[in-house]
């Protein structure tokens, strides 16, 4: 579901078994679930769930209103909208960073102007990381082979930073005897935008890409940048 709907941040589901039902919620910190209810003795919670599913705003049901998947898909980073050209990479994991990478353009048709084409990286970042990806790239901004950060933004949900902790409060997680995997949804706009290495035009282009990686790594370790 998350792979087919890149604009989905979390998902609810219902299970029924032997006259019992239970509500589940899945996001990129894992899954949680309610206690079991008897279908005949406790029909009211089920009615509330069905009414919420039918009438609640789409964002309350897990849809990301900063990602428009209509005829020309648009992804928002802060106050800027970018038209999606193509998907570059998509992680298939549910629990974890769940990274999606998109080729985007500020205007359509995209053309070949490097000032119009960018890469947007959307991922759920562990808040306990010592250094963020943005900080690492900023420290490496003078290295020729490293992409530059044009914009960085924390996705907003209901007026606050979108985080797995919003749906996994500590009091609730205590019933599962495990802490929440605290992740915040971040978007980076990077430049320049290059083709994926599997689309290289020649073996020489592949070798050139690998050489750039070696040069970047050497710079990091030699000058202790990060």
N, C-alpha and C positions, 0 to 999 in steps of 0.2 A: 504493500500500500504506500509506504513512504517513498519508494522508488518511482512508482507510477504517479504519485502526487507530490512533486517537490515543494509545493506550497503548503504542505501539511506539517505542523509542528508536533502534534500529538493526536492520539486516536482513542475512542471509546469502543467497547464491544460488550455484548451481553452473552452469557452462556446459560443454557437451560439443561437441567438433568434431574430426573426422578422427582419432578414436582418442585425443584428448587431453582432459583436463579441468582446470578451474581454479576456485578458490574466490574469491568476491567478498564484500566487506563494504561496506555503504553506511550512512552516518549523516549528520548535519547538518554535517559537515566535508568531505563528499564521499565518494568511493569509493576503495578500495584492493583489491588482488588478489594472489593467490599466483602463483608461477611455474606453468607448465604441467607436468602429469604425464601420462605415458603410461598409458592405461587398463589395458594388459596387463602392462606391466613394473612398475608401481607401484600395485597394487590396495589396499595396506594403508592409505595416507592416505585413500583414498576410503571404506574401511570405517570408519575412525575418524570421519570427518565424518558418515557416516550414523548411527553409534552415538550420537554427540553430539547429533545432531538428534532422535533418538528418546528419549534418556534424560536429557539435560542439563536443569537447572532452566530454567523459562521465561524467567527474567531473564537467563540467559546467552545466550539466543537472541534477545534484544532486547526482550522484553516488560517493561513498567514495572509493578512490583508495588505502586506507590503510586497506581495508577489502575485501579479495578475497573469493568469494563464489563458487569457482569451486569444483571439486570432493572432495578434502580435504580442507575445508574452513580454511583460515588463516587470523588472525587479527594481525596488527602491533602495537606495543607500542614502540615509539621512534625508535631505530634501531633494535629491537628484534621482530622476528616473532613467533607467537604461533599458534599451530594447535588447532582448535576448536573441542572439544569432544562432548559437548552437551550444549543446552541452559538451564540455571538454572532459569532465570526469565526474563520476558519481559513486560514492561508497554505498555498499549494500548492507552495512551493519545497521542494527536498530539502536543498540546501546553503544555509545561512544561519540566520536566527533561527527560522524555522518556527513562528511564533507561533500559538497557539490561545487563544481567549478564550471563557470559559464563564460563563453565569448559574448561580449555585449557591445553595443554602440549607443552613443548619445543621440544619434539621429538616424533615420531610415530614409533611403537606402544607405547601408553601412559604407559601401565603397572600399577603398584601400587606404584612406587617410589614417596614419597612425595616431593622430590626435583625436580621432573619433572612435577607435576600436580599443577596448580594454578587456581585462579579465576580472570577473567578480568571483571571489572565493567565499562561500557560505559554509560555516561550520559551527558546531557546538563545542566550545572551548572549556576545558577544565579550569575553574577559577583558581585552583591551587597551584597552577603552573608558576614557576619562579619568574619566567620572562614570557611575555606574550609574543606571538608571531610578528605583530606590528613593531614591537620594540627591537626584535632581532633584525628585521629588515631595515629599520631606521638606523641601527648601528652599522649596517652594511651598505648604506645608501651610496657610498663613494666607490664601491666595488663595481667594476664595469659589467660583470656577468650576472649581477643580482637584480631582480625586478624592483621597481620603485613603487612605494605606496602612494596612491593618489588620494584615496579616501579610506577612512576606517570608521565603522559605526557598529553600535550594539543595537540589534533589532528590538523594537518596542512592541509590547503587548499590553493592551488595556492601560496605556499611560505609564508603563514602567519597563525596565530592562527585561527582555524575555529570558527566563531562566528556568531550568528544571526544578529549582527549589520552590517556585510558585505552585507547582502541582505535587510537590513532595514535602509538605511542611514537616518539621521535626517531630511535632506531637503525633502526627499520623504515622511517620516512619518508625516510631518506637514500637508499634505493634508488630512490625516485621523484623525487629531486632537487627536492623542494619541502617547505616546512615544513607542520606541521599547522595548520589553522585552529582555534585553541583556543577552544572554546565551552563554557560551563557552563550547565546547565539550572536556570533560576530560576522560581519561582512567586511571584506577588504576589496578595494578596487586597485588593481595592479596594472602597471605598464612597464615595458611594451608587451603586446600580446603576440605570442608566437604559436606556430602550429605544434600539436603534440608530436613527440619524437617518432611515434609509429607512422606518421605521415611524412617523414623525411623524404626529400626528393632524390637523395643519393646517399651512398655509404659515406661520402665525404661530409655531408651535412650531419650525419649521426656522430661521426668522430669529432666534429667541431663542437657539437653540443656536449659531449663527454669531456672534451678539453676545457670548456667553459666551467663545467662542474668542478673539475680538478683545480682550476685556478681560483675559484671562489672558496673551496675548502682550504686550500693552501693559505689564502689571505686570512681566513678566520683563525687558523691554528698558529700561524706565524706571528700575527699581531695581537692575538688574544682579544679579539673584538667583542666576543660574547662569552 
